[in-house]
Amino acid sequence: NQAISVYEKAIELNPEYYEAYNNLGIVFKDQGKLGEAIDIYKKVLSIKADYAEAYYNMGVTLQDQGKLEEALESYKKALSIKPDYDESYNNIGIALKDQGNLNEAVDVYKKVLLINSDYVDAYYNMGIVLAELGKLEEAIEAYNKAISIKPDYAEAYNNMGIALQDQGKLEEAIEAYNKALLTK
């Protein structure tokens, strides 16, 4: 609530301060006031139509509402302004996965990694999708890449354990699960 007051005061002093509006939208989203957040992002874009971050944040909020098609459109608009926006690509991958478009999601994660080869969440998310596709070796490889970047990535160790278990590699799975527990 204090952040809201500060951003509202900044906007009062400068009604064209689009970054303050954007930050206000993030606070509303974090408070679960998704409709209000979207209204704020629309206001941001009425002030600065080429502000990729507002499109991205609107996409995140729409995705939280389960409006995947609208979220995808918002992410694509962010990418039209900022073509190397790796976070936007990553979230497109998540939305595609949620729609069941698994192969498309993998392709998007590959694009993300061409832009930012150290984007740990892209490796992790790609591992999830590859596992769903039954490509367990590739999923394990993706989890390993995530762990090589972020050695304390418990979720990646856990998911790797699941993939190894699904392959019948129980000792390796137990080792991965133990690493997940040690990193928590």
C-alpha positions in Angstrom: 0.0 0.0 0.0 2.9 2.3 0.7 4.3 1.6 -2.8 0.9 2.5 -4.3 0.9 5.8 -2.4 4.4 6.6 -3.7 3.5 5.8 -7.3 0.2 7.7 -7.2 2.1 10.7 -5.8 4.7 10.5 -8.6 1.8 10.3 -11.2 0.1 13.2 -9.6 3.3 15.3 -10.0 3.8 14.1 -13.5 0.8 12.5 -15.2 2.9 11.4 -18.2 5.3 9.3 -15.9 4.6 6.0 -17.6 7.2 4.1 -15.6 5.4 5.0 -12.4 2.2 3.7 -13.9 3.9 0.5 -15.0 5.3 0.0 -11.5 1.8 0.7 -10.1 0.4 -2.0 -12.4 3.0 -4.5 -11.1 2.0 -3.7 -7.5 -1.7 -4.2 -8.4 -0.8 -7.5 -10.1 1.2 -8.7 -7.1 -1.8 -7.8 -4.9 -4.1 -10.0 -7.1 -5.9 -6.9 -8.5 -5.5 -8.2 -12.0 -8.2 -6.1 -13.7 -6.8 -2.9 -12.1 -3.3 -3.9 -13.2 -4.5 -4.4 -16.8 -6.2 -1.0 -16.8 -3.0 0.6 -15.6 -1.0 -1.1 -18.4 -3.5 0.2 -20.9 -2.9 3.7 -19.4 0.9 3.2 -19.8 0.5 2.3 -23.4 -1.8 5.3 -24.1 1.1 7.5 -22.9 4.0 5.5 -24.5 2.7 3.0 -27.1 6.1 1.5 -27.7 6.9 0.5 -24.1 7.7 -3.2 -24.4 7.7 -3.8 -20.6 4.0 -2.7 -20.3 3.0 -5.2 -23.0 5.1 -7.9 -21.2 3.6 -7.1 -17.8 0.1 -7.1 -19.3 0.8 -10.5 -20.8 1.9 -11.8 -17.5 -1.3 -10.5 -15.9 -3.5 -11.9 -18.7 -1.8 -15.2 -18.3 -2.5 -15.2 -14.6 -6.2 -14.7 -15.6 -6.0 -17.7 -17.9 -6.4 -15.5 -21.0 -3.7 -17.3 -22.9 -4.5 -16.0 -26.4 -4.6 -12.4 -25.2 -1.4 -13.0 -23.2 0.3 -14.3 -26.3 -0.7 -11.2 -28.3 0.6 -9.0 -25.6 4.0 -10.8 -25.5 4.2 -10.6 -29.3 3.6 -6.9 -29.2 6.4 -6.6 -26.7 8.7 -8.6 -29.1 7.7 -6.4 -32.0 9.2 -3.5 -30.0 12.1 -5.3 -28.4 12.9 -8.4 -30.6 15.5 -9.8 -28.1 13.1 -9.7 -25.1 14.0 -13.1 -23.8 11.5 -13.0 -20.9 8.7 -12.4 -23.3 9.7 -15.4 -25.4 10.0 -17.5 -22.2 6.5 -16.7 -21.3 5.2 -17.4 -24.8 6.7 -20.9 -24.3 4.8 -21.2 -21.0 1.5 -20.1 -22.6 2.0 -22.5 -25.5 2.7 -25.3 -23.1 -0.5 -24.4 -21.1 -2.4 -24.6 -24.4 -1.0 -28.0 -25.2 1.2 -26.7 -28.1 4.3 -28.6 -26.8 6.4 -28.7 -29.9 5.8 -25.0 -30.5 6.9 -24.3 -26.9 10.1 -26.2 -27.4 10.8 -24.1 -30.6 10.2 -20.9 -28.6 12.6 -22.0 -25.8 15.2 -22.7 -28.4 14.8 -19.1 -29.7 15.1 -17.8 -26.1 18.4 -19.6 -25.8 19.7 -18.2 -29.0 19.1 -14.8 -27.5 20.4 -15.6 -24.0 22.3 -18.9 -23.7 22.4 -18.5 -19.9 18.6 -18.1 -19.4 18.2 -20.8 -16.7 14.4 -20.7 -16.7 14.2 -21.4 -20.4 16.3 -24.6 -20.0 14.1 -25.6 -17.0 10.8 -24.9 -18.8 12.1 -26.7 -21.9 12.9 -29.7 -19.8 9.3 -29.7 -18.5 7.9 -29.7 -22.0 10.4 -32.3 -23.3 9.4 -34.6 -20.5 5.7 -34.1 -21.3 6.6 -35.1 -24.9 8.3 -38.2 -23.6 11.7 -37.0 -24.7 13.3 -37.9 -21.3 16.9 -37.8 -22.4 16.5 -34.4 -23.9 14.6 -33.2 -20.8 17.4 -34.5 -18.5 19.9 -32.6 -20.7 17.9 -29.4 -20.4 17.7 -29.8 -16.6 21.4 -30.4 -16.5 22.0 -27.2 -18.4 19.8 -25.3 -16.0 21.7 -26.8 -13.1 25.1 -25.9 -14.7 24.0 -22.3 -14.6 22.2 -22.4 -11.3 23.7 -25.2 -9.2 21.2 -24.8 -6.4 18.1 -25.2 -8.6 16.1 -27.7 -6.5 13.2 -27.8 -8.9 15.5 -28.8 -11.8 17.0 -31.6 -9.7 13.6 -32.8 -8.7 12.2 -32.9 -12.2 15.4 -34.6 -13.4 14.8 -37.2 -10.7 11.3 -37.8 -12.1 12.6 -38.2 -15.6 15.3 -40.6 -14.4 12.7 -42.5 -12.4 10.5 -42.7 -15.5 13.5 -44.2 -17.4 13.9 -46.8 -14.6 17.2 -45.3 -13.5 16.3 -45.4 -9.9 19.8 -44.9 -8.3 20.4 -41.8 -10.5 16.8 -40.6 -9.6 17.5 -41.0 -5.9 20.7 -39.0 -6.3 18.9 -36.2 -8.1 16.2 -36.2 -5.4 18.8 -36.0 -2.7 20.5 -33.0 -4.5 17.1 -31.4 -4.7 16.7 -31.8 -0.9 20.2 -30.5 -0.2 19.6 -27.3 -2.2 16.3 -26.4 -0.5 
